[in-house]
Amino acid sequence: MHIRLLSLGVVIAWLVTLTLGQGIAQKKKRPNTSQNKGFVLVIDPGHGGKDTGRLRGSKSMKHEKSLNLTIALKLGKYVKKYLPHIKVYYTRTTDRYLSLEERVDFAHGKDADAFISVHCNSVEHKQVHGTELHIHSFDLPASKYLAKLINKQFKQRAGRKVRGIYDADKRQKNFYVVQYTRMPSVLVECGYMTNTSEEKYLNSDRGQSIIASAIFRAFRVYTQSKRPRERREIVYQVQLMATQKPISPDSEHFKDVPKEVKRVPNKHSKKYKYRYVTGWEYTLKGARRLLNEIHSVGFKEAFLVASKSGR
């Protein structure tokens, strides 16, 4: 099998040029888009339809998909009532199935300024309870800020046990809807259905209202404060290698790579038709950290590649 590892120096030089160009562009005065078009919030009730999520613990309880929808609709109702200038959209308002890709595409189609995905949690140990917040990376300042605000509201105002904020590195896996959305995004785990008392709380109108209002209060602070800017137009990945013939991304060759490997067409070479990339980072800092990890597991000549708005 013929494998080509491309020049790291050439690509790094290109990346430096791209990054400098981005910096110059940022100096130009831009209109405040959130004021011009109105702030857009997309609320995503997790699961739905054939995707039940966590099954209910008893017949008197509801499946996760139903709990997610109820809490999400309550959240949207609070936003519409107390922040009428905010445009609210839901990825679903009924019990229907949507793929993760469709949820992300929906948010992009609405040109959302923020994305909140509502879920309930489960674990083998039934004594575990409390809320969790998930973002893609702690290097994404607006997502981290919103997650911190929700965490604070859960703890101080809702009186919930909070289990913290997690990113892809901390939880050791990616969550699609917070990874691929191009706006600040948070996935909220409202509580553990596998804990008997917490499942009852999640199924109660009071509990659902407290959870939804806590998320709402955090979101209100977020929209009314000078929040950090988060840029996601440029995506960095690590290219591992290129081949003449396709090999599976699940091959043993990639067993030590810490993140999912994807095989993509190589449009820049007629001979080496397939590229193998990993990672999906929005900051050069995070991308360099991943590149160092890749080097440490044996891909010594792996390098960074970047795309802007899909190109």
Phi and psi in degrees as a GROMACS rama.xvg file:
@    title "Ramachandran Plot"
@    xaxis  label "Phi"
@    yaxis  label "Psi"
@TYPE xy
-94.3855  123.725  HIS-2
-122.58  135.802  ILE-3
-118.914  127.353  ARG-4
-106.161  115.839  LEU-5
-78.8541  166.462  LEU-6
-66.393  122.556  SER-7
-68.0093  -39.3972  LEU-8
-60.9262  -41.4146  GLY-9
-64.3059  -44.4329  VAL-10
-69.8441  -40.4401  VAL-11
-61.7665  -40.3562  ILE-12
-61.5531  -40.7487  ALA-13
-64.9718  -41.5351  TRP-14
-63.0278  -40.8341  LEU-15
-60.9197  -43.775  VAL-16
-61.6193  -43.1422  THR-17
-62.8691  -44.1734  LEU-18
-66.9257  -41.5475  THR-19
-63.5825  -40.7017  LEU-20
-62.6352  -38.2216  GLY-21
-64.7538  -40.6007  GLN-22
-62.4444  -41.004  GLY-23
-64.3433  -42.1334  ILE-24
-63.4876  -33.8859  ALA-25
-66.8544  -24.1772  GLN-26
-72.3804  -21.4939  LYS-27
-70.8294  143.123  LYS-28
-70.2005  127.048  LYS-29
-112.176  148.444  ARG-30
-68.7669  151.51  PRO-31
-78.1856  95.2978  ASN-32
-65.3835  -32.6365  THR-33
-65.7468  -29.4948  SER-34
-82.3327  -36.7537  GLN-35
-67.902  -43.4138  ASN-36
-105.782  -4.11743  LYS-37
83.688  141.742  GLY-38
-71.0373  134.537  PHE-39
-115.322  124.453  VAL-40
-113.046  128.979  LEU-41
-108.588  123.901  VAL-42
-105.56  129.98  ILE-43
-117.738  101.194  ASP-44
-72.6128  114.557  PRO-45
-62.3031  151.57  GLY-46
64.471  -158.311  HIS-47
126.602  148.944  GLY-48
62.7674  -129.893  GLY-49
-68.0701  -18.1958  LYS-50
-92.438  93.9659  ASP-51
-75.2089  -25.3965  THR-52
75.5407  -152.011  GLY-53
-67.1008  131.435  ARG-54
-74.7399  149.593  LEU-55
-63.5096  153.914  ARG-56
-80.1822  -22.5148  GLY-57
-156.112  168.819  SER-58
-65.6236  -20.9543  LYS-59
-81.907  -7.84208  SER-60
-103.301  174.825  MET-61
-113.02  152.835  LYS-62
-67.9875  161.081  HIS-63
-57.6786  -41.4172  GLU-64
-56.539  -36.2214  LYS-65
-74.4825  -40.1742  SER-66
-62.7702  -44.5964  LEU-67
-58.2913  -44.0874  ASN-68
-66.0381  -43.698  LEU-69
-61.7647  -46.806  THR-70
-65.5533  -41.0677  ILE-71
-63.3582  -42.0203  ALA-72
-67.1075  -36.5458  LEU-73
-64.0129  -42.8933  LYS-74
-58.8449  -48.9219  LEU-75
-62.0213  -35.4095  GLY-76
-64.3375  -42.0321  LYS-77
-62.6251  -43.5172  TYR-78
-62.7774  -46.2072  VAL-79
-63.9876  -34.0307  LYS-80
-76.9248  -45.685  LYS-81
-100.928  -15.1447  TYR-82
-130.719  67.5116  LEU-83
-64.1541  -17.8702  PRO-84
-78.842  -11.4568  HIS-85
-84.3705  132.248  ILE-86
-88.2076  124.206  LYS-87
-112.512  129.942  VAL-88
-129.115  147.985  TYR-89
-113.804  141.361  TYR-90
-67.7504  -27.6257  THR-91
-153.787  148.804  ARG-92
-122.47  1.23576  THR-93
-134.819  177.885  THR-94
-82.0345  78.9851  ASP-95
-132.52  154.74  ARG-96
-85.4059  136.949  TYR-97
-135.837  135.607  LEU-98
-72.9928  163.613  SER-99
-62.563  -38.2918  LEU-100
-62.5351  -40.2924  GLU-101
-65.3616  -35.5322  GLU-102
-65.6574  -45.0216  ARG-103
-65.9059  -44.9644  VAL-104
-60.7058  -36.9644  ASP-105
-61.7033  -46.0698  PHE-106
-62.153  -39.9678  ALA-107
-66.2447  -39.5341  HIS-108
-64.4307  -28.9113  GLY-109
-89.5007  0.463092  LYS-110
52.8909  49.2701  ASP-111
-65.2328  147.279  ALA-112
-96.8604  -17.4419  ASP-113
-155.908  151.44  ALA-114
-135.4  123.029  PHE-115
-122.899  119.335  ILE-116
-104.328  129.104  SER-117
-105.835  126.602  VAL-118
-140.595  167.812  HIS-119
-123.224  151.565  CYS-120
-102.45  169.869  ASN-121
-157.667  154.686  SER-122
-159.381  161.509  VAL-123
-65.9341  -39.744  GLU-124
-83.845  114.58  HIS-125
-71.9556  -13.9437  LYS-126
-80.1716  -14.8578  GLN-127
-70.2073  134.408  VAL-128
-151.591  168.806  HIS-129
118.205  174.038  GLY-130
-98.0361  157.258  THR-131
-140.181  148.636  GLU-132
-119.147  137.078  LEU-133
-126.547  131.213  HIS-134
-128.883  173.551  ILE-135
-78.0293  -43.9441  HIS-136
-153.711  142.808  SER-137
-70.0873  -9.51697  PHE-138
-81.4489  -3.69435  ASP-139
-98.4503  99.8638  LEU-140
-65.5975  -38.4601  PRO-141
-71.8913  -41.3424  ALA-142
-61.0253  -44.1693  SER-143
-63.5553  -40.1919  LYS-144
-63.1953  -47.1365  TYR-145
-62.7738  -42.2455  LEU-146
-62.1393  -40.1094  ALA-147
-64.3316  -39.8745  LYS-148
-64.1565  -43.1705  LEU-149
-65.4127  -42.9153  ILE-150
-58.653  -42.3352  ASN-151
-64.5005  -42.8564  LYS-152
-65.395  -41.1994  GLN-153
-59.2949  -41.6964  PHE-154
-78.5064  -49.7095  LYS-155
-86.2663  -37.2915  GLN-156
-100.4  -38.2659  ARG-157
-90.3826  -13.4873  ALA-158
67.1274  28.4246  GLY-159
-89.4052  154.164  ARG-160
-75.1447  126.113  LYS-161
-107.956  134.555  VAL-162
-103.885  1.58187  ARG-163
109.161  -176.552  GLY-164
-114.182  135.504  ILE-165
-125.158  142.797  TYR-166
-116.589  -178.837  ASP-167
-58.9954  -38.9483  ALA-168
-68.5348  -41.9736  ASP-169
-68.6477  -38.7681  LYS-170
-91.4328  -6.2387  ARG-171
64.443  30.3409  GLN-172
-166.145  158.844  LYS-173
-93.0021  148.528  ASN-174
-111.551  118.857  PHE-175
-53.734  -47.1937  TYR-176
-70.8124  -22.2362  VAL-177
-96.7985  -13.3349  VAL-178
-83.4713  -44.6648  GLN-179
-100.262  -7.67158  TYR-180
-68.6361  142.684  THR-181
-97.1932  20.3696  ARG-182
-134.742  164.635  MET-183
-52.5804  131.211  PRO-184
-144.351  142.004  SER-185
-137.3  136.221  VAL-186
-105.014  123.378  LEU-187
-104.057  120.359  VAL-188
-95.3742  109.214  GLU-189
-78.9357  -14.5039  CYS-190
158.912  173.763  GLY-191
-100.562  116.702  TYR-192
-70.4635  -18.6271  MET-193
-82.1798  -6.76737  THR-194
-96.6909  121.057  ASN-195
-55.9339  -48.5746  THR-196
-70.182  -35.783  SER-197
-73.0762  -32.7707  GLU-198
-63.4975  -40.1793  GLU-199
-62.7565  -40.734  LYS-200
-62.9269  -43.5618  TYR-201
-65.309  -28.5598  LEU-202
-86.9028  -9.19576  ASN-203
-87.6395  146.853  SER-204
-61.729  -37.9299  ASP-205
-62.8416  -48.6078  ARG-206
-61.5731  -43.6709  GLY-207
-63.0744  -39.0123  GLN-208
-68.5138  -39.9533  SER-209
-64.7012  -43.3451  ILE-210
-63.0269  -49.229  ILE-211
-62.8417  -40.5388  ALA-212
-70.1129  -32.3406  SER-213
-65.129  -44.2322  ALA-214
-64.0493  -41.6982  ILE-215
-60.539  -47.3778  PHE-216
-60.5428  -39.5329  ARG-217
-64.2725  -43.6382  ALA-218
-64.0865  -38.0519  PHE-219
-62.1394  -44.6928  ARG-220
-60.5458  -41.9125  VAL-221
-58.5431  -46.3689  TYR-222
-73.2693  -25.7556  THR-223
-96.8802  -0.335562  GLN-224
-108.124  169.188  SER-225
-83.4638  85.9783  LYS-226
-81.2034  153.575  ARG-227
-68.4437  152.041  PRO-228
-85.9398  142.516  ARG-229
-128.619  121.07  GLU-230
-108.395  129.754  ARG-231
-129.519  15.8429  ARG-232
-67.7048  -37.4976  GLU-233
-97.2714  128.957  ILE-234
-116.95  132.81  VAL-235
-107.852  136.565  TYR-236
-132.597  165.484  GLN-237
-106.142  123.687  VAL-238
-90.1269  124.339  GLN-239
-84.829  -43.0809  LEU-240
-173.673  177.11  MET-241
-136.315  145.542  ALA-242
-133.548  159.175  THR-243
-76.9737  -39.8228  GLN-244
-114.204  148.366  LYS-245
-71.4797  142.041  PRO-246
-126.545  157.512  ILE-247
-72.1222  136.869  SER-248
-62.6202  -17.6251  PRO-249
-91.4251  9.12216  ASP-250
-61.0078  151.827  SER-251
-58.3591  -21.694  GLU-252
-59.2707  -28.3812  HIS-253
-107.401  13.9973  PHE-254
-61.624  -25.6416  LYS-255
-94.8324  -2.32141  ASP-256
-71.1555  126.401  VAL-257
-70.9991  -19.0636  PRO-258
-123.521  166.349  LYS-259
-58.0235  137.47  GLU-260
-100.934  135.558  VAL-261
-122.009  141.829  LYS-262
-98.5409  127.3  ARG-263
-131.447  154.652  VAL-264
-63.8052  144.34  PRO-265
-104.219  97.7315  ASN-266
-77.424  -7.48909  LYS-267
-99.8781  3.80946  HIS-268
-147.91  130.768  SER-269
-80.0723  -25.1423  LYS-270
-85.7983  -52.0447  LYS-271
-96.2005  89.8733  TYR-272
-81.7445  -12.5434  LYS-273
-126.699  132.46  TYR-274
-112.435  151.927  ARG-275
-125.193  117.469  TYR-276
-125.175  159.019  VAL-277
-144.619  155.863  THR-278
87.0378  162.779  GLY-279
-158.146  83.4205  TRP-280
-111.42  144.032  GLU-281
-101.765  -4.64711  TYR-282
-126.909  146.494  THR-283
-65.2723  -32.4679  LEU-284
-59.9956  -49.7945  LYS-285
-64.9647  -36.6584  GLY-286
-66.767  -41.2329  ALA-287
-65.7692  -36.5669  ARG-288
-63.1565  -43.3539  ARG-289
-65.0892  -41.462  LEU-290
-58.9826  -40.5536  LEU-291
-62.8645  -38.9754  ASN-292
-63.0443  -43.1341  GLU-293
-64.3177  -41.839  ILE-294
-59.6659  -39.394  HIS-295
-69.4025  -20.3473  SER-296
-99.4075  12.4109  VAL-297
114.821  -10.4948  GLY-298
-90.5484  73.1758  PHE-299
-64.7202  -27.6255  LYS-300
-107.062  17.2648  GLU-301
-64.2121  154.194  ALA-302
-146.882  167.533  PHE-303
-86.1279  143.173  LEU-304
-128.291  150.824  VAL-305
-131.83  148.919  ALA-306
-133.743  149.315  SER-307
-122.256  122.308  LYS-308
51.1981  40.573  SER-309
85.4198  -0.934096  GLY-310
